[in-house]
Amino acid sequence: MTRRPITATYRLQLRGPEADPSGRAFGFAEAEAVVPYLAELGVSHLYLSPILTAPADSAHSYDVIDPTEVNPAFGGIAGLRSLAATAREHGLGIIIDIVPNHLGVDDPRQNPWWWDVLKLGRDSEYESYFDIDWHDDNGAGGKLGLPVLGAEGDEDKLTLDEIDGEPVLRYYDNVFPVRPGTEDADDPVTVHDAQSYRLMYWKSGIIGYRRFFSVNGLAGIRQEDPVVFEHTHRVLSRLIAEDLIDGVRVDHPDGLSDPFSYLGRLRALIGEDRWLVVEKILGVDEPLDPRLAVDGTTGYDALRELDGVFISRDAEDTLSMLAMQQSGSAWDDAAVTATEQALKRSVAADELAAEVRRLARAVRRDNFSTAGDGVSERMLTDTIIELVAAMPVYRADYISLSRVTATVVAEMTRRFPSRRDALDLITAGLLADGEAAVRFAQVCGAVMAKGVEDTTFYRACRLVALQEVGGAPGRFGVGPAEFHLLQQERSVLWPRTMTTLSTHDTKRSEDVRARIIEVTDIPGDFAEMVREVTAITPPPDGTTGHFLLQNLIGVWPADGRMTDSVRERFHAYATKAVREAGVHTTWTDVDEGFEQSVSDWIDALCSGPATERIAAYVEPLAAAAVQITLGRKLLHLIGPGVPDVYQGTEFVDDSLVDPDNRRFVDYTARNQTLELLSAAPSPVAAVCESAIAAGVSVPAHTGDTDLELTPEEAEDTYPHLKVRADMAKQAVVHAALGVRRDEPGSFVGGDYQAVFAVGPAESHVVGIARGPEERDVHVIALAVRRPLRLAAEGGWQHTTVTLPEGTWTERLTGRTFSGVQEAADLFALLPAALLVRESEEG
C-alpha cells in the first residue's frame, strides 16, 4: 500500500501512573489528546517510546518484562488502536521503539520467562531465550550465577516462604522460585543448593548471563534463535497485520550476537515500505554499513555535526588552557583518547570482568590447535582487556569495518611483543567464527558504552556541550567544509535516516548545549568569569567544579534569578554526574561527604557571593544562545534525513540528563501559542504581537546594532527573540515542518547544496539549499553562527548572500527577496531565514 511519506517525527515518552510520584500518566489516551496539536505543528509521524509491558514504575519502559503484551498501563492494544485511528484521521502515522537486546529481570517474579528459567533451569522451555553460561567453569559450578548477596556467606540469611501457594526462597526483599520436588527440606540453604541458580556475592564478579552493558537487572536475549525472534516479535507482527504502525526504531542492536542478520529478518517482517532506523552509535570516521537492511541511524551523528558547526573553533586554545588550570588536563584529543582507553580498560577489568572471563573461556574452546597452551589465564585475560580497550568502534564485525580488528591487533603486536602468543590465541578464536567472535563483538560494545559515554564524558570538562553520545570532545567543533560534505553524504547515501538534536538519552538538551556552545564566542570572558567565581567560591574538586559550572550556566534562568525548581533539578543532576564520573564517589560506593560538599558548593553558587557574577555573565550569553537555538533548529529541520523533534523541544528546553529530560510537557501552552502563530500574518509578527500584548520591551536586531524598543515602538518592527523565545522556536519548527510537508520531493531523495556568504563576516553564515533535482533549488535555510563574536567584530559590514534566480519568500517574516542580498537585511529580524522560491505562476 502507499504510505504517507515520513517527513518528520515527534518523540513521545510514555509512562504509566505508577511511574510518576504524582500519579500522572502519559499513555495512549494522553498521546491521542495531543494528536491535533502535533498535526498542526507539522510532523508526519508520532514516534513512541517502547510500548510493551514493563514494570509499572518504569519511567522509560526499556526494561520490558513481557514482550508479548502491549503495556496495559498505557491503555493496552485497545488504547493503541484508538491512538492509531485518531492519528490517521489527522494524517499522521506511528513509529514504535522496540527493544530486541534484553528483558528486565530486576524482579524475577514480574518476568514469567525468567522466573521459569530460574525454577526449571535447563529444563525450562525458555532457557534458550536467554544468553546463559551453563559451562562447568563458569564460576558458579555450572549453575546460573545471580549477583544478589550483600556479603560472602550470606546464604544463611535465606528463608523459605510461600507466595500465592508457590514455595519461594527469600533473601530480604528478593524472591526466587523453588524447583518442584526440592521444596520439602527444612533448611533454606539445602533448598538453595538444589536449585539451578546460585546466589552469589554481588562483588564476586560471577554473573551467569549476558547483561545489557553492566546492568544486572537487564538480561540479554538470543535473537539469533528463530523461536526467540518469533516469540518476541509477535506483537510487532500483529501491529503490522493490522496496519497500525509505519516504522520501527531499534534500540541498541549492537548488543545482539549478529545485528546484521537480525536486521535482515526484521526488515523481512515489517516489509520494504516501512521505516527502519537503528540506534547505532558511529565513530566520527565510521561509516554505517550500506549492506544493512535499514534506512539509517537514530541521528547521534547528525547531532554532533549540527552542534559542531556553531562552535567557534579558534576558542580551543583558550578553553584548553582554562581546563588545564581548573582540572589539570587540557582535555584535548590526546587527553580524551588516553582517558577513554584507560577507562575502557578499567571497565573491562572490573564492571565487565564476568563478560571478559566468559570471552576468555570461549577463546580457548574455539581454538582447536595447541598453540595457546602456553598462554596463562592472566596473560590471556589481560590481553583481551588491552585489545578491547584499544578498539575504536562499538563493534568491528560489520563488513565495512573488516580491517579494524586486524589493524588494532597488528599495532598491539608491534608495541607489546610479550603479548604476541596471547594475541595469536585470541585471533585463532575469532577466526573460528563461533562463540568467541560473537562475545568479542558484544564485549567491545559494552566496554565502549561504559568507558566512554557513561564515564569519560562525565570527566572531560573542556567544553561539555561536545560530550553527547556519538560525540568527539577531543575534536573541537566541525568546520563548515566538513559539515557540508557530511550533509551531502547523508542526502545521497542515507536520505531517510533519522536526525536529532535531543533524545531521551542526551545528557543535556539542545538548548542547554546551545548556551554552552556560545561560550566559545568570547572565551576570554568565560575564562575570567570561571576564575572569579571559583576564587570566590572554590569547588570541592577542580575537575568536578569546571564540569558542573558549565552545566549550571547552561540551565541558569535567562532572567538571572535562580529558582528553587532549577536548583533542585541541578542538585539531582550533579549527584548523578559525580557518580557516573566515578572519581570521588560511585553508585556502588557512595562518598556521602564528597557529595555533600558538592551540594553545598552548588547552593553557594545559586545564592552566595558569586551569584551576581554568574547571573551577569549568563544574561548576554542566554540571549545569544537563543540565536544559536533557532538557526541550528532550522538547519536540522531542513537538512538531509528525517528530523525528529523530541517531546517539548519546540519550546526552549532547559533539561539535563534523564530523568530530567523525561518530565511532562505542557501541551496546553504549546497549543495556545501555535494558534497565535497560525492566525498571524507571519510567524515573527505573531511573536512580536504576543510580546507587545504582554507589555514586554521587544529587542530588535538591525544587522550591525541592537536597539531596545518600547512596546509602542515595536509595533513597527519585529523581535529578535530575546523575548518570547519559546514562541520564536515554535515558529521556526512550525514553518520548517510546513515546508517539508509541502515540498516532500525537495527533501528525502532530493538534492543538497551548500550556501555561502561573501564578505567580511561570511564565516558567520551557514546555509543549506534543498531541491527535488540537482541544481534545482526550491528551499534555502540560513543561520547565524557565532553571534556574540559577530557583534564584537563590527557586524555584517556589507556581507552578502546571492540567491538563485527567482523571487524568494522568507516564511518566518513574510518578506520577499531576490538576487544579491545583504546579510544584514536577511537577518534583520531573526537569526535564521527560511526562503522558499515562488512558483512562476505565483
C-alpha positions in Angstrom: 0.0 0.0 0.0 1.1 3.6 -0.5 2.1 5.3 2.8 2.3 8.9 3.7 5.9 10.0 3.3 7.8 10.3 6.6 8.8 13.9 6.7 9.3 14.5 10.4 8.7 12.6 13.6 7.8 13.7 17.2 9.1 11.6 20.1 6.6 10.9 22.9 7.8 9.4 26.2 5.0 7.1 27.5 4.6 6.2 31.2 2.0 4.7 33.5 0.6 6.3 36.6 2.8 4.4 39.0 6.0 5.7 37.2 5.3 9.3 38.5 5.2 10.4 42.1 2.1 12.5 41.4 0.3 9.5 39.8 0.1 11.3 36.4 0.2 9.1 33.3 1.1 9.8 29.7 -0.3 6.8 27.9 -2.1 6.2 24.6 -5.1 8.3 25.7 -2.9 11.3 26.6 -1.0 10.9 23.4 -4.2 10.8 21.5 -5.3 14.1 23.1 -2.2 15.9 21.6 -2.6 14.5 18.1 -4.5 17.5 16.7 -1.7 19.8 18.0 1.1 17.7 16.6 -0.7 17.5 13.2 -1.0 21.3 13.2 2.7 21.6 14.2 3.6 19.8 11.0 5.1 16.4 11.9 4.1 13.4 9.8 4.5 10.7 12.5 4.3 10.1 16.2 7.4 8.3 17.5 6.5 6.3 20.6 8.9 5.1 23.4 8.7 1.3 24.0 5.0 0.1 24.2 5.5 -3.4 25.5 4.8 -4.3 29.2 7.5 -3.0 31.6 7.4 -2.7 35.4 4.6 -0.4 36.5 7.1 2.0 38.0 9.4 2.2 34.9 9.7 5.8 33.7 11.2 4.7 30.3 10.0 1.1 29.5 13.3 -0.2 28.1 13.2 -2.8 30.8 10.4 -4.9 29.1 9.2 -7.8 31.3 6.6 -9.2 28.9 7.3 -8.7 25.2 4.1 -10.5 24.2 1.8 -7.8 25.5 1.1 -4.1 24.8 1.6 -2.3 28.1 -1.8 -2.2 29.9 -0.5 0.8 31.9 -0.6 2.7 28.7 -4.0 1.5 27.6 -3.2 -1.9 26.1 -3.8 -2.9 22.5 -7.2 -1.2 22.5 -5.6 2.1 23.5 -3.0 1.8 20.8 -5.7 1.1 18.2 -7.6 4.2 19.3 -4.4 6.3 19.1 -3.6 5.0 15.6 -7.1 5.7 14.4 -7.0 9.3 15.7 -3.6 9.8 14.3 -4.7 8.5 10.9 -7.7 10.8 10.9 -5.3 13.7 11.3 -3.0 12.5 8.6 -0.3 11.1 11.0 1.4 7.7 11.2 3.0 5.9 14.1 6.6 4.7 14.7 7.4 2.5 17.6 10.5 1.8 19.6 11.4 -1.8 20.1 14.0 -3.4 22.5 15.3 -6.7 21.0 18.5 -7.0 23.0 17.4 -7.5 26.6 14.5 -8.1 29.1 14.0 -6.7 32.6 14.7 -9.2 35.3 15.3 -7.0 38.3 12.2 -8.5 40.0 12.2 -12.1 38.7 8.5 -12.7 39.6 7.5 -9.9 37.1 9.1 -11.7 34.2 7.4 -15.1 33.6 10.1 -16.3 31.2 13.0 -15.6 33.6 11.0 -17.0 36.5 10.5 -20.2 34.7 14.2 -20.4 33.8 15.2 -19.9 37.4 12.7 -22.5 38.5 13.5 -25.2 36.0 16.9 -24.4 34.8 17.9 -26.1 31.5 14.6 -27.9 31.5 12.7 -24.6 31.0 11.2 -24.1 27.6 12.6 -20.5 27.9 16.1 -21.5 28.8 17.3 -21.0 25.2 15.8 -17.5 25.1 18.4 -16.1 27.4 22.2 -15.9 26.9 23.2 -18.0 29.9 26.6 -19.6 30.7 26.0 -23.1 31.9 29.6 -24.3 31.5 31.1 -26.1 34.5 33.9 -23.5 34.6 31.6 -20.5 34.9 32.5 -19.8 38.5 29.1 -20.9 39.8 29.7 -24.6 39.4 27.8 -24.8 36.2 24.7 -23.1 37.7 23.2 -19.8 36.7 25.1 -17.3 38.9 23.0 -14.4 40.2 24.8 -11.4 41.8 22.5 -10.9 44.7 24.1 -11.5 48.1 25.3 -8.5 50.1 28.2 -10.3 51.6 30.1 -13.5 51.3 28.4 -16.4 53.0 25.1 -14.6 53.2 23.3 -17.8 52.2 22.4 -18.2 55.9 20.1 -15.2 55.5 17.9 -17.1 53.2 14.3 -18.0 54.3 11.6 -20.2 52.9 8.3 -18.5 52.1 5.2 -19.0 50.1 3.6 -16.6 47.6 0.2 -17.4 46.1 0.6 -21.0 47.1 4.0 -21.3 45.5 7.1 -22.0 47.6 9.9 -19.4 47.2 13.3 -18.6 48.6 13.5 -15.1 50.1 16.6 -13.0 50.6 15.4 -9.9 52.3 13.2 -8.3 49.6 14.4 -10.6 46.8 12.3 -13.6 45.9 13.3 -16.6 43.9 11.4 -19.7 42.8 11.9 -23.3 44.0 12.1 -26.2 41.7 9.3 -28.7 42.2 10.4 -31.6 44.3 13.0 -29.6 46.2 10.7 -27.8 48.5 10.4 -30.3 51.3 13.7 -29.6 53.0 13.5 -27.6 56.2 16.9 -25.9 55.6 16.7 -23.0 53.1 20.4 -23.4 52.3 19.8 -27.0 51.3 16.9 -25.9 49.1 19.1 -23.2 47.6 21.8 -25.8 46.8 19.2 -27.9 45.0 18.3 -25.1 42.5 19.6 -24.5 39.0 20.7 -21.0 40.1 23.3 -20.0 42.7 23.0 -16.7 44.6 26.5 -15.0 44.5 28.1 -12.2 46.4 27.4 -9.2 44.2 31.1 -8.1 44.2 32.4 -11.6 43.2 32.3 -10.7 39.5 30.5 -14.0 38.8 27.4 -13.4 36.7 25.9 -16.3 34.7 24.1 -14.4 32.0 24.9 -11.7 29.5 23.7 -8.3 30.6 22.8 -5.0 28.9 26.2 -3.3 29.5 26.7 -3.9 33.2 23.1 -3.6 34.3 22.3 -6.7 36.4 18.6 -6.1 36.0 18.6 -6.4 32.2 19.3 -9.9 30.8 20.4 -10.4 27.2 18.2 -12.5 25.0 19.2 -14.6 22.0 17.5 -13.1 18.9 19.7 -15.4 16.7 17.3 -18.2 17.7 14.3 -18.2 15.2 12.0 -19.3 18.0 13.0 -16.4 20.2 12.7 -13.9 17.3 9.2 -15.1 16.5 8.0 -15.1 20.1 9.5 -11.7 21.0 8.1 -10.1 17.8 4.5 -11.4 17.9 3.1 -8.1 19.0 5.0 -6.4 16.2 3.7 -8.9 13.7 0.2 -8.2 15.0 0.6 -4.4 14.6 1.8 -4.9 11.1 -1.0 -7.2 10.2 -3.5 -4.6 11.5 -1.5 -1.9 9.7 -1.3 0.2 12.9 2.4 1.3 12.5 4.6 2.8 9.8 8.0 2.0 11.1 10.3 0.8 13.8 13.2 2.3 15.8 15.5 -0.5 17.1 17.2 0.0 20.5 20.9 -0.9 20.6 21.1 -3.7 18.0 24.9 -3.8 18.6 24.2 -5.9 21.7 22.9 -8.8 19.7 25.0 -11.7 18.5 24.5 -10.9 14.9 22.9 -7.5 14.3 23.3 -7.8 10.5 21.2 -11.0 10.3 18.7 -9.7 12.9 18.0 -6.6 11.0 17.6 -8.6 7.8 14.9 -10.7 9.5 13.3 -7.6 10.9 13.1 -6.0 7.5 11.5 -9.1 6.1 8.9 -9.0 8.9 8.0 -5.3 8.6 8.2 -5.1 4.8 10.2 -2.8 2.5 7.7 0.1 2.7 8.0 0.6 6.4 10.7 2.8 8.0 13.5 1.1 9.9 16.2 3.0 11.9 18.7 1.8 14.4 20.3 3.2 17.5 23.8 2.7 16.0 26.5 4.9 17.6 29.1 5.6 15.0 32.6 6.9 15.5 33.4 10.2 13.8 35.2 8.4 10.9 33.0 5.2 11.0 30.5 4.7 8.1 27.2 2.9 8.5 27.5 -0.3 6.7 25.5 0.2 3.4 24.5 -3.5 3.3 22.3 -3.2 6.4 18.6 -3.5 5.7 17.9 -0.2 7.4 17.1 3.4 6.5 19.7 4.8 8.8 20.6 5.6 12.4 18.7 7.5 15.1 20.8 10.6 14.5 23.6 10.9 17.0 26.0 11.5 14.1 23.9 14.4 12.8 23.7 15.9 16.4 27.5 16.1 16.5 27.6 17.9 13.2 24.8 20.3 13.9 26.3 21.3 17.2 29.8 21.4 16.0 29.3 23.8 13.1 28.2 26.5 15.6 31.3 26.3 17.7 34.0 29.0 17.4 36.9 26.7 16.8 39.5 29.3 17.5 38.5 29.2 21.1 40.1 25.8 21.5 43.5 27.0 22.9 41.9 29.4 25.5 39.5 26.7 26.7 42.2 24.0 26.7 44.4 26.3 28.9 41.4 27.0 31.2 40.6 23.3 31.5 44.3 22.7 32.4 44.2 25.3 35.1 40.9 24.1 36.6 41.3 20.3 36.2 45.0 19.5 35.4 44.2 18.3 31.9 43.6 20.2 28.6 41.1 17.6 27.6 42.4 17.8 24.0 42.2 14.9 21.6 45.3 13.2 23.1 44.0 13.5 26.6 40.5 12.4 25.8 41.7 9.4 23.8 44.1 8.4 26.6 41.3 8.7 29.2 38.9 6.7 27.1 41.3 3.8 26.7 42.2 3.9 30.4 38.6 3.8 31.5 37.7 1.2 28.9 40.5 -0.9 30.3 39.2 -0.3 33.8 35.6 -1.2 32.9 36.7 -4.4 31.2 38.7 -5.4 34.2 36.1 -4.5 36.8 32.4 -3.9 35.9 32.5 -6.2 32.9 35.0 -8.7 34.3 32.4 -11.5 34.1 31.9 -10.9 30.4 35.7 -10.8 29.8 36.3 -14.1 31.6 33.5 -15.7 29.6 35.1 -14.4 26.4 38.5 -15.8 27.5 36.9 -19.3 28.1 35.2 -19.1 24.7 38.5 -18.2 23.0 40.1 -21.4 24.4 37.1 -23.6 23.5 37.0 -22.2 19.9 40.7 -22.7 19.4 41.3 -26.2 18.0 45.1 -26.0 18.0 47.5 -26.3 20.9 49.2 -23.1 20.0 47.8 -21.3 23.0 48.5 -23.9 25.6 51.4 -21.9 26.9 49.4 -18.7 27.4 48.4 -18.3 31.1 44.9 -17.3 32.1 46.2 -14.0 33.4 48.0 -13.2 30.2 45.0 -14.1 28.1 42.6 -12.1 30.2 44.9 -9.1 30.4 45.5 -9.2 26.6 41.7 -9.3 25.9 41.3 -6.3 28.2 44.0 -4.4 26.3 42.6 -5.4 22.9 39.0 -4.4 23.8 40.2 -1.1 25.2 42.0 -0.3 22.0 39.1 -1.0 19.7 38.0 2.4 18.3 34.4 1.4 17.5 31.4 -0.2 19.2 31.9 -3.4 17.3 34.0 -4.2 14.3 32.3 -7.2 12.8 30.5 -5.2 10.1 31.8 -5.8 6.6 32.5 -2.1 6.2 34.9 -2.3 9.2 36.6 -5.5 8.1 40.2 -4.3 8.7 39.7 -2.6 12.1 40.4 -5.6 14.2 43.4 -6.7 12.2 44.9 -3.2 12.4 44.5 -3.0 16.1 46.0 -6.5 16.6 48.9 -5.6 14.3 49.6 -2.4 16.3 49.4 -4.2 19.6 51.7 -6.9 18.4 54.3 -4.3 17.4 54.0 -2.4 20.7 53.8 -5.4 23.0 55.9 -8.3 21.8 55.3 -10.2 25.0 51.6 -10.4 24.1 52.1 -12.0 20.7 51.2 -15.5 21.7 48.1 -14.3 23.5 47.1 -12.3 20.5 47.6 -15.3 18.3 45.4 -17.3 20.6 42.7 -14.7 20.6 42.9 -14.3 16.8 42.6 -18.0 16.3 39.5 -18.0 18.5 37.9 -15.1 16.5 38.7 -16.8 13.2 36.8 -19.9 14.3 33.7 -17.8 13.8 32.0 -19.3 16.9 31.1 -18.2 20.3 34.4 -16.2 20.8 33.8 -14.0 17.8 30.3 -13.1 19.0 31.3 -12.5 22.6 34.2 -10.3 21.5 31.9 -8.0 19.5 29.4 -7.8 22.3 32.0 -7.1 24.9 33.6 -4.3 22.8 30.3 -2.5 22.5 29.6 -2.7 26.3 33.1 -1.6 27.2 32.8 1.3 24.8 29.5 2.5 26.2 30.5 2.2 29.8 34.0 3.6 29.4 33.3 6.5 27.0 29.7 7.8 27.1 29.0 6.7 30.7 32.3 7.7 32.3 34.8 9.7 30.2 32.0 12.1 29.2 31.4 12.9 32.8 35.0 13.6 33.5 36.2 15.6 30.5 35.5 19.3 31.0 37.0 21.5 28.3 33.6 22.1 26.6 30.9 19.8 28.0 28.5 20.5 25.1 30.6 18.2 23.0 30.1 15.3 25.3 27.0 13.6 23.9 26.6 10.0 22.7 28.4 9.8 19.4 30.3 13.0 20.2 34.0 13.6 19.9 35.1 16.1 22.6 38.7 15.9 21.6 37.8 17.4 18.2 36.8 20.9 18.9 33.8 21.5 16.7 33.0 21.0 13.0 34.1 23.3 10.3 31.7 24.4 7.5 33.5 22.4 4.9 33.3 19.2 6.9 29.7 20.0 7.8 28.6 20.4 4.2 30.4 17.3 3.0 28.7 15.2 5.6 25.3 16.6 4.9 25.8 15.9 1.2 26.9 12.3 2.0 23.7 11.9 4.1 21.5 13.2 1.4 22.9 10.7 -1.1 23.6 7.6 1.0 21.1 7.8 3.8 18.3 10.2 2.8 15.8 8.5 5.1 18.0 8.3 8.2 16.7 10.0 11.4 18.4 13.2 12.6 18.0 14.7 16.0 19.2 17.4 18.4 17.7 16.0 21.6 16.7 12.5 22.7 15.6 10.7 25.9 19.3 9.8 26.3 21.1 13.1 25.7 23.0 14.4 28.7 21.7 17.9 28.2 19.0 19.3 25.9 19.8 21.0 22.6 19.1 24.4 24.1 21.3 23.9 27.2 24.1 22.8 24.7 23.4 25.9 22.6 24.2 28.2 25.6 27.4 26.2 26.4 28.4 26.3 22.8 28.0 30.1 22.8 30.7 30.2 25.5 33.2 29.7 22.6 32.4 33.0 21.0 34.1 35.1 23.7 36.2 32.5 25.5 38.2 35.1 27.4 35.1 36.4 29.1 34.2 32.8 30.1 37.7 32.2 31.5 37.6 35.4 33.5 34.2 34.5 35.0 35.3 31.0 35.9 38.4 32.3 37.6 36.5 34.9 39.6 33.7 32.5 40.6 36.0 29.7 41.7 38.2 32.2 43.6 35.1 33.5 45.5 33.5 30.0 45.9 36.1 27.3 45.4 34.7 23.9 44.3 35.4 20.7 46.3 37.4 19.4 43.3 38.6 21.4 40.3 37.6 19.0 37.6 34.2 18.4 39.1 33.7 22.1 39.6 34.6 23.0 36.0 32.3 20.3 34.6 29.4 21.3 36.8 29.8 25.0 36.4 29.4 24.8 32.6 26.2 22.8 33.0 24.9 25.2 35.6 25.5 28.1 33.2 23.5 26.1 30.6 20.4 25.9 32.8 20.7 29.2 34.7 17.4 31.1 34.2 17.8 33.7 31.4 16.4 36.5 33.7 19.2 35.9 36.1 17.1 34.8 39.0 17.8 31.3 40.2 14.6 29.4 41.2 14.1 26.6 43.7 12.9 24.3 40.9 16.1 24.7 38.8 18.3 24.4 41.9 16.6 21.2 42.9 16.8 19.7 39.4 20.5 20.6 39.2 21.3 19.0 42.6 19.8 15.7 41.2 21.9 16.1 38.1 25.1 16.8 40.0 24.6 13.7 42.1 24.2 11.6 39.0 27.1 13.3 37.2 29.7 12.8 40.0 28.7 9.1 40.5 28.9 8.4 36.8 32.4 10.1 36.7 33.4 7.6 39.4 36.4 9.6 40.7 35.3 10.5 44.2 32.0 8.6 44.6 30.2 5.9 42.7 26.7 4.3 42.6 28.0 1.3 44.5 30.4 3.1 46.8 28.9 6.4 47.7 31.1 9.0 49.4 28.4 11.0 51.3 31.0 13.6 52.4 32.1 14.4 48.9 28.6 14.5 47.6 27.5 16.8 50.4 30.4 19.2 49.6 29.3 19.3 46.0 25.7 20.1 47.1 26.9 22.8 49.5 29.0 24.3 46.7 26.1 24.4 44.3 23.9 26.1 46.9 26.7 28.7 47.4 26.8 29.4 43.7 23.0 29.7 43.5 22.7 32.1 46.4 26.0 33.3 47.6 28.7 35.9 46.9 29.3 34.6 43.3 25.7 34.5 42.3 25.5 38.0 40.8 28.7 37.4 38.8 27.2 34.3 37.3 23.9 36.0 36.5 25.6 38.9 34.9 27.6 36.6 32.7 24.6 34.5 31.7 22.4 37.4 30.6 24.1 38.2 27.2 25.1 34.6 26.8 21.4 33.4 27.1 20.3 36.0 24.5 22.9 34.9 22.0 22.2 31.2 22.7 18.6 31.7 21.5 20.0 32.7 18.2 22.0 29.5 18.0 18.9 27.6 19.1 16.8 29.0 16.3 19.4 28.8 13.5 20.5 25.3 14.4 16.9 24.1 14.7 16.2 25.4 11.2 19.2 23.6 9.7 18.2 20.4 11.5 14.6 20.5 10.1 15.6 21.5 6.5 18.7 19.4 6.3 19.1 15.8 4.9 17.4 13.0 6.7 14.1 12.8 8.6 14.2 15.1 11.6 12.9 14.1 15.0 11.5 16.7 17.4 11.9 15.4 20.9 8.9 16.0 23.1 8.5 19.6 24.2 11.6 20.9 22.4 9.6 23.0 20.0 9.9 25.4 23.0 13.2 26.3 24.5 14.1 23.5 26.9 16.5 23.5 29.8 16.5 19.8 30.5 19.5 17.8 31.7 20.1 14.1 31.6 17.3 11.6 32.4 15.1 11.6 34.2 15.1 15.4 34.0 14.5 15.2 30.2 11.5 12.9 30.6 9.4 15.4 32.5 5.8 16.0 31.5 5.3 18.6 28.7 2.8 21.4 28.9 0.9 20.9 25.6 -1.8 23.4 26.6 0.7 26.3 26.5 2.2 25.0 23.2 -1.2 24.6 21.6 -2.1 28.2 22.6 1.0 29.7 21.1 0.6 27.6 17.9 -2.9 29.0 17.5 -1.4 32.5 17.6 1.2 31.6 15.1 -1.4 30.1 12.7 -3.6 33.2 12.9 -1.0 35.8 12.4 0.2 37.2 9.0 3.7 35.8 9.7 5.3 33.8 12.5 7.5 36.6 13.6 4.6 39.0 13.6 2.8 36.7 16.0 5.8 36.6 18.3 6.0 40.4 18.3 2.3 40.8 18.9 2.4 38.3 21.8 5.3 40.2 23.4 3.6 43.6 23.0 0.4 42.2 24.5 2.4 41.1 27.5 3.8 44.6 27.9 7.3 43.5 27.3 10.1 45.6 25.7 11.0 43.9 22.4 14.6 43.9 21.3 15.1 44.3 17.6 18.2 43.4 15.6 19.1 45.7 12.7 22.2 43.9 11.5 25.0 46.0 13.0 23.4 47.3 16.1 20.9 46.2 18.8 18.1 48.6 19.7 15.9 48.4 22.7 12.4 49.4 21.8 9.4 50.1 23.9 6.2 48.1 23.1 4.8 51.1 21.3 7.9 51.4 19.1 7.9 47.7 18.5 4.7 47.9 16.6 6.7 48.9 13.5 9.3 46.2 13.8 9.7 42.6 14.9 11.6 41.0 17.8 15.0 39.4 17.7 13.9 36.7 20.1 15.5 37.5 23.4 11.8 37.9 24.4 9.3 35.1 23.9 12.0 32.6 22.9 9.6 29.7 23.3 7.2 31.0 20.7 10.0 32.0 18.4 11.4 28.5 18.4 8.0 27.0 17.9 7.6 29.4 14.9 10.8 28.1 13.3 9.7 24.5 13.9 6.2 25.1 12.5 7.4 26.9 9.4 10.1 24.4 8.6 7.9 21.4 9.1 5.3 23.1 6.9 7.8 23.5 4.1 8.9 19.8 4.4 5.2 18.8 4.2 4.5 21.0 1.2 7.7 20.2 -0.7 8.5 16.5 0.1 10.3 16.0 -3.1 12.9 18.6 -2.1 14.0 16.6 1.0 14.1 12.8 1.2 15.8 11.9 -2.0 16.2 15.5 -3.0 19.4 17.5 -3.8 21.6 19.1 -1.2 23.7 22.2 -1.9 25.8 24.4 0.4 25.1 28.1 0.6 27.9 30.6 1.3 28.0 34.2 2.1 30.6 36.6 0.7 32.2 39.5 2.6 34.0 40.4 5.8 31.5 38.4 8.0 31.0 35.5 5.6 32.1 32.9 8.2 29.1 33.9 10.4 26.6 32.4 7.9 25.9 28.7 7.4 23.3 27.9 4.8 21.9 24.9 3.0 19.7 24.6 -0.1 17.4 21.8 -1.0 15.5 20.8 -4.2 13.9 17.9 -6.0 16.7 17.6 -8.5 20.4 18.5 -8.8 20.8 22.3 -9.0 17.0 22.8 -8.9 16.9 24.7 -5.6 13.5 25.2 -4.0 14.3 25.9 -0.4 17.1 27.7 1.4 17.8 27.8 5.1 20.3 30.3 6.5 21.5 30.6 10.1 23.8 32.9 12.0 26.9 31.4 13.5 28.9 32.9 16.5 26.5 35.9 17.1 28.5 37.4 20.1 31.7 37.3 18.0 29.8 38.8 15.1 28.8 41.8 17.2 32.3 42.1 18.6 33.8 42.1 15.1 31.6 45.0 13.9 28.5 43.3 12.5 27.8 42.3 8.9 29.7 45.0 7.1 28.0 44.5 3.7 28.4 40.7 3.7 26.0 39.3 1.1 24.3 36.2 0.1 23.4 35.6 -3.6 20.1 33.9 -4.1 19.3 31.7 -7.2 17.2 33.2 -9.9 13.6 34.0 -9.0 11.6 35.5 -6.1 12.1 34.1 -2.7 9.6 34.4 0.2 11.0 34.2 3.7 8.5 32.1 5.5 9.3 33.4 9.0 8.8 37.1 8.3 6.7 37.1 5.2 9.3 39.3 3.3 10.4 38.6 -0.3 14.0 38.7 -1.6 15.8 38.2 -4.9 19.3 38.4 -6.3 22.2 39.6 -4.2 21.0 40.3 -0.6 22.8 42.0 2.3 23.1 39.6 5.2 22.1 42.5 7.5 18.7 42.6 5.7 18.2 38.8 5.6 18.9 38.6 9.4 17.4 42.0 10.4 14.5 40.4 12.2 15.7 36.9 13.0 19.0 35.0 13.2 17.6 32.5 10.8 15.9 32.7 7.4 13.7 30.1 5.6 13.5 31.1 1.9 11.1 29.3 -0.5 11.2 30.0 -4.2 7.9 31.2 -5.5 6.5 29.3 -8.5 6.3 31.1 -11.8 2.6 31.1 -11.6 2.8 32.8 -8.3 
